[in-house]
Amino acid sequence: MTVNVTKPALNIREKLAELDKPSGIAGEAMLRADSVQEQRNLIGAGRKNLIINGAFQVSQRGDYTTATASANIYGLDRWRVDSNLSSSTMQQTSVDVPAIPVKSYAHKLVSSVSGTAYMGIRQRIEFPETYVGRVVTYSAYVRSNSSNTRLTCYVTGSAQLETSAPHSGNGQWERLSVTYTVAAGPLIWFCDVFMSTSGVGSVSITTGDYFEATGVQLELGSVATDFEHRSYGEELALCQRYYWKTSTGGSYNYVTVMSCASTTSANGAIQFPVTMRAAPTGSMSGNWQLAGAGAVNVTSSAFTNASASYTRITLNTASGLVGNAAFALRNYGDTSAYLAFDAEL
């Protein structure tokens, strides 16, 4: 005779909660976490993503709806265009990728011409020698209308080139990834999103071919884990280590106080909001004034004695500084005026 026994479904989480040794509030939170990333956040496991601005939130250099993507220029923070295409545009696009915790932005490159070429964006990793011999995984969410779009990583010292499988070219979001061991002798380490051959060679590109990338991540280990979202404030501070641009916020807003060195020269100091990677190169753009008892237009500028924390700024005028011990530097009716400091790798 056959006897059938039916047992109710067992909820392991509830049974664990009933054990004599309780898991506690923190333990129950770990059990109920929906992802590995949530568990890492609960135990304070630290930051895992070596890529800065991987969700392309920060764009100190400008608001890119459409801009010329010239070779070797930086657009969105920490990302440099690398292309031999004669004409292309870059954009910061708003996207909603279900696998990423929050709505974010993407970096988009679009070809403006047809030809045989390559185009892409890349980020250079700082202190590459510390990762020699380590297994790493590079991943990103990518959508493209070209099946030649892929992720690449290049270590120049060892001539190591690693490439992901290509995007299908169907215009949908796909997560691409590549896992490898960092070879000895790295001098420069680039992580890229490219429209190219697997060897970063030229391919046939047609006007309107594009790719968008977001959720870019480089992490230790052999698995592409959940994308680590950082707040805008965190990403901004990380980006400002390499580049900082003042934001005046309107006309005639003040930046710093300066003292007269002569009838045509004034000196001051600019303190950076975060310690930069190295002493940066400074530049001034737009219309500026030295405002004291009167207002005197700035004719030229120089940045000297720079460190990673601050720089000396010397401003010259045609005349008019006599009799005023101190001035304040302000933009002169120019909302687009700025000071910029560059310490990129």
C-alpha positions as CSV (number, residue, x, y, z in Angstrom):
1,M,0.0,0.0,0.0
2,T,1.3,3.5,-0.9
3,V,1.0,6.3,1.6
4,N,1.2,9.9,0.4
5,V,2.4,12.4,2.9
6,T,1.9,16.1,2.3
7,K,4.1,18.6,4.2
8,P,3.6,22.3,4.3
9,A,6.1,24.6,2.7
10,L,9.0,25.6,5.0
11,N,9.9,29.2,5.3
12,I,13.6,29.0,6.3
13,R,13.8,32.7,7.2
14,E,11.0,32.4,9.7
15,K,12.6,29.2,11.2
16,L,15.9,31.0,11.6
17,A,14.1,33.8,13.5
18,E,12.7,31.1,15.9
19,L,16.1,29.6,16.8
20,D,17.1,29.8,20.5
21,K,20.1,32.0,19.5
22,P,18.4,35.0,17.9
23,S,19.9,36.5,14.8
24,G,19.1,40.0,16.1
25,I,17.8,43.0,14.2
26,A,21.0,43.3,12.1
27,G,21.0,39.6,11.3
28,E,17.4,39.6,10.2
29,A,18.2,42.7,8.0
30,M,21.0,40.7,6.3
31,L,18.6,37.8,5.7
32,R,16.0,40.0,4.2
33,A,18.4,42.0,2.0
34,D,17.4,41.9,-1.7
35,S,20.9,42.1,-3.1
36,V,24.6,41.6,-2.4
37,Q,25.1,45.4,-2.5
38,E,22.4,45.9,0.2
39,Q,24.2,43.4,2.4
40,R,27.5,45.2,1.8
41,N,25.9,48.5,2.8
42,L,24.5,46.9,6.0
43,I,27.8,45.7,7.2
44,G,29.8,48.7,6.0
45,A,32.0,46.6,3.7
46,G,33.4,49.8,2.1
47,R,33.4,51.1,-1.4
48,K,34.1,48.6,-4.2
49,N,33.8,50.6,-7.4
50,L,37.2,51.9,-8.6
51,I,35.5,53.9,-11.4
52,I,34.7,57.5,-10.5
53,N,31.4,59.0,-11.8
54,G,30.3,55.6,-13.2
55,A,26.7,56.9,-13.3
56,F,27.8,60.1,-15.1
57,Q,26.0,62.4,-12.6
58,V,28.8,64.9,-12.4
59,S,29.5,67.3,-15.3
60,Q,31.5,70.3,-14.0
61,R,32.7,71.3,-17.5
62,G,29.2,71.9,-18.9
63,D,25.7,70.7,-19.6
64,Y,26.0,68.4,-22.5
65,T,22.8,68.0,-24.6
66,T,25.0,68.0,-27.7
67,A,28.6,68.9,-27.9
68,T,31.5,68.1,-30.3
69,A,33.3,65.1,-29.1
70,S,36.9,66.0,-30.2
71,A,39.6,63.5,-29.5
72,N,41.3,63.6,-26.1
73,I,39.0,66.1,-24.5
74,Y,37.2,65.6,-21.2
75,G,33.5,66.0,-21.1
76,L,31.6,64.5,-18.2
77,D,33.9,64.3,-15.2
78,R,36.8,61.8,-15.3
79,W,35.8,60.6,-18.8
80,R,37.9,61.4,-21.9
81,V,36.9,61.0,-25.5
82,D,39.2,58.7,-27.5
83,S,38.3,58.7,-31.2
84,N,39.8,59.0,-34.7
85,L,36.4,59.7,-36.2
86,S,36.3,63.1,-38.0
87,S,33.1,64.2,-36.3
88,S,30.9,63.0,-33.4
89,T,28.9,64.4,-30.6
90,M,28.6,63.6,-26.9
91,Q,25.6,64.0,-24.6
92,Q,24.7,63.5,-20.9
93,T,21.4,61.6,-21.1
94,S,18.9,60.9,-18.4
95,V,18.2,57.1,-18.2
96,D,16.2,54.6,-16.1
97,V,17.9,51.2,-16.1
98,P,15.8,48.8,-13.9
99,A,18.9,47.0,-12.6
100,I,20.4,50.2,-11.2
101,P,19.0,51.4,-7.8
102,V,18.1,54.9,-8.9
103,K,17.5,56.8,-12.1
104,S,20.9,58.0,-13.4
105,Y,22.6,59.5,-16.4
106,A,24.5,58.0,-19.3
107,H,27.3,59.1,-21.5
108,K,26.3,59.0,-25.1
109,L,28.5,59.3,-28.2
110,V,26.9,59.6,-31.7
111,S,28.7,59.5,-35.0
112,S,28.1,62.6,-37.2
113,V,29.7,61.1,-40.3
114,S,30.3,57.7,-42.0
115,G,33.7,56.1,-42.3
116,T,36.2,53.6,-41.0
117,A,37.2,54.6,-37.6
118,Y,36.8,54.0,-33.8
119,M,35.1,56.1,-31.1
120,G,34.9,55.7,-27.4
121,I,35.3,57.1,-23.9
122,R,37.9,56.1,-21.3
123,Q,38.9,56.6,-17.7
124,R,42.4,56.3,-16.5
125,I,42.8,54.4,-13.2
126,E,45.1,55.9,-10.5
127,F,47.8,53.8,-8.8
128,P,47.5,50.8,-11.2
129,E,50.6,49.2,-9.7
130,T,48.7,48.3,-6.5
131,Y,46.4,46.0,-8.4
132,V,49.1,43.8,-10.2
133,G,48.2,40.1,-9.8
134,R,44.7,40.9,-8.7
135,V,41.6,39.5,-10.5
136,V,39.2,42.3,-11.5
137,T,35.9,42.6,-13.3
138,Y,34.9,45.6,-15.4
139,S,31.3,46.0,-16.3
140,A,28.8,48.5,-17.6
141,Y,25.2,48.8,-18.9
142,V,25.4,49.6,-22.6
143,R,22.9,50.2,-25.3
144,S,23.9,50.7,-28.9
145,N,22.7,50.2,-32.5
146,S,26.2,48.8,-33.4
147,S,27.4,45.3,-32.8
148,N,30.9,46.6,-32.7
149,T,30.4,48.3,-29.3
150,R,32.3,46.6,-26.4
151,L,34.2,47.2,-23.2
152,T,38.0,47.2,-23.3
153,C,40.7,47.5,-20.7
154,Y,44.3,48.4,-21.7
155,V,47.4,48.3,-19.5
156,T,50.2,50.0,-21.4
157,G,53.2,48.7,-19.4
158,S,52.4,45.0,-20.2
159,A,50.5,45.8,-23.4
160,Q,47.6,43.9,-21.9
161,L,44.3,44.3,-23.7
162,E,41.2,42.7,-22.4
163,T,37.8,42.9,-24.2
164,S,34.2,42.0,-23.4
165,A,31.8,40.3,-25.7
166,P,30.2,42.9,-28.1
167,H,26.8,44.4,-27.7
168,S,24.2,42.8,-29.9
169,G,23.4,46.2,-31.5
170,N,19.7,45.9,-30.9
171,G,19.4,49.3,-29.2
172,Q,18.5,47.7,-25.8
173,W,20.3,47.9,-22.5
174,E,22.7,45.0,-22.0
175,R,25.2,44.5,-19.2
176,L,28.7,43.8,-20.7
177,S,31.6,42.6,-18.5
178,V,35.1,41.3,-18.7
179,T,37.2,39.5,-16.0
180,Y,41.0,39.3,-16.0
181,T,44.1,39.4,-13.9
182,V,46.1,42.6,-14.0
183,A,49.5,41.9,-15.5
184,A,52.8,43.1,-14.1
185,G,54.4,46.3,-15.2
186,P,51.4,48.7,-15.6
187,L,52.3,52.2,-16.3
188,I,48.9,53.4,-17.5
189,W,45.6,51.6,-17.0
190,F,42.6,52.6,-19.1
191,C,39.0,51.3,-18.8
192,D,37.0,52.1,-21.9
193,V,33.7,51.8,-23.7
194,F,34.5,51.6,-27.5
195,M,32.9,51.2,-30.9
196,S,35.8,49.3,-32.4
197,T,37.3,45.9,-33.2
198,S,38.3,43.7,-30.3
199,G,41.8,45.0,-30.7
200,V,40.6,48.6,-30.6
201,G,40.9,49.0,-34.4
202,S,38.8,50.8,-36.9
203,V,35.4,49.5,-38.0
204,S,32.7,50.6,-40.4
205,I,30.7,53.4,-38.7
206,T,27.6,55.0,-40.2
207,T,26.2,58.4,-39.5
208,G,23.9,58.0,-36.5
209,D,25.7,55.0,-35.0
210,Y,25.8,55.5,-31.2
211,F,26.3,54.0,-27.8
212,E,25.2,54.9,-24.3
213,A,26.9,53.7,-21.2
214,T,26.0,53.9,-17.5
215,G,26.5,51.9,-14.3
216,V,30.2,51.5,-15.2
217,Q,32.1,49.5,-12.5
218,L,35.6,48.2,-11.9
219,E,35.9,45.9,-8.9
220,L,38.1,43.3,-7.4
221,G,36.9,39.7,-7.9
222,S,35.6,37.5,-10.7
223,V,31.9,38.5,-10.6
224,A,30.1,41.6,-11.8
225,T,28.1,42.4,-8.7
226,D,25.3,45.0,-8.4
227,F,26.3,48.5,-9.5
228,E,27.4,50.6,-6.5
229,H,25.4,53.8,-6.5
230,R,27.1,56.8,-4.8
231,S,25.3,60.0,-4.0
232,Y,26.0,63.1,-6.1
233,G,27.9,64.7,-3.2
234,E,30.2,61.7,-2.9
235,E,30.9,61.6,-6.7
236,L,31.4,65.4,-6.9
237,A,34.1,65.3,-4.1
238,L,35.9,62.4,-5.9
239,C,35.8,64.2,-9.2
240,Q,37.1,67.5,-7.6
241,R,40.3,65.7,-6.7
242,Y,41.1,65.8,-10.5
243,Y,39.2,68.9,-11.7
244,W,37.4,71.8,-10.0
245,K,35.5,74.6,-11.6
246,T,34.0,77.5,-9.8
247,S,30.3,78.3,-10.1
248,T,29.5,82.0,-9.7
249,G,25.7,81.4,-9.8
250,G,25.0,84.8,-11.3
251,S,26.3,88.2,-12.2
252,Y,28.7,90.2,-10.0
253,N,29.2,87.4,-7.5
254,Y,32.5,87.4,-5.5
255,V,35.1,84.6,-5.4
256,T,38.0,85.7,-3.2
257,V,39.6,88.7,-1.5
258,M,42.8,90.1,-3.0
259,S,45.4,92.7,-1.9
260,C,47.2,95.3,-4.1
261,A,50.8,94.6,-5.1
262,S,51.1,97.7,-7.3
263,T,48.9,100.1,-9.2
264,T,48.2,97.4,-11.8
265,S,48.5,94.1,-9.9
266,A,46.7,92.3,-7.1
267,N,47.4,89.0,-5.3
268,G,45.2,86.5,-3.6
269,A,44.7,82.8,-2.8
270,I,42.2,80.2,-4.0
271,Q,41.5,77.4,-1.6
272,F,40.3,74.2,-3.2
273,P,37.2,72.4,-1.8
274,V,39.1,69.1,-1.6
275,T,42.7,68.2,-1.8
276,M,43.5,67.6,-5.4
277,R,45.5,64.8,-6.9
278,A,48.5,67.1,-7.5
279,A,49.2,70.8,-7.9
280,P,46.7,71.7,-10.7
281,T,47.0,74.0,-13.7
282,G,44.7,77.0,-13.3
283,S,42.8,79.0,-15.9
284,M,40.4,82.0,-16.0
285,S,37.5,82.3,-18.4
286,G,35.1,85.2,-19.0
287,N,34.9,88.8,-17.7
288,W,36.2,89.6,-14.2
289,Q,36.7,92.7,-12.1
290,L,38.5,93.7,-9.0
291,A,36.0,95.5,-6.9
292,G,37.1,97.9,-4.1
293,A,36.3,101.6,-3.7
294,G,35.7,101.3,-7.4
295,A,35.7,98.5,-10.0
296,V,38.7,97.7,-12.3
297,N,38.5,95.2,-15.1
298,V,41.0,92.3,-15.1
299,T,43.2,92.1,-18.2
300,S,45.3,89.0,-17.4
301,S,45.8,86.3,-14.8
302,A,48.5,84.0,-13.5
303,F,48.5,81.0,-11.1
304,T,51.7,80.3,-9.2
305,N,53.0,78.5,-6.1
306,A,50.2,76.0,-6.5
307,S,49.9,73.0,-4.2
308,A,47.2,70.3,-4.0
309,S,45.3,72.4,-1.5
310,Y,45.5,76.0,-2.8
311,T,47.1,78.3,-5.4
312,R,48.2,81.9,-5.5
313,I,46.4,84.0,-8.1
314,T,47.9,87.2,-9.6
315,L,45.6,89.5,-11.6
316,N,46.7,92.4,-13.7
317,T,44.7,95.6,-14.7
318,A,45.5,98.6,-16.9
319,S,45.5,100.8,-13.8
320,G,43.3,102.0,-11.0
321,L,44.5,100.0,-8.0
322,V,46.1,103.0,-6.2
323,G,44.6,103.9,-2.9
324,N,42.8,100.6,-2.3
325,A,44.4,98.2,0.0
326,A,42.1,95.3,-0.8
327,F,39.8,94.2,-3.6
328,A,37.3,91.3,-4.1
329,L,37.4,89.3,-7.3
330,R,34.0,89.0,-8.9
331,N,32.6,88.1,-12.3
332,Y,31.7,91.1,-14.3
333,G,28.1,90.7,-15.5
334,D,29.1,87.3,-17.0
335,T,27.2,84.3,-15.7
336,S,29.4,81.9,-17.6
337,A,32.7,83.2,-16.2
338,Y,34.7,80.7,-14.2
339,L,38.0,79.7,-12.7
340,A,39.1,76.1,-13.5
341,F,41.8,73.9,-12.0
342,D,42.9,70.7,-13.7
343,A,44.9,67.9,-12.1
344,E,43.8,65.1,-14.4
345,L,46.0,62.0,-14.9
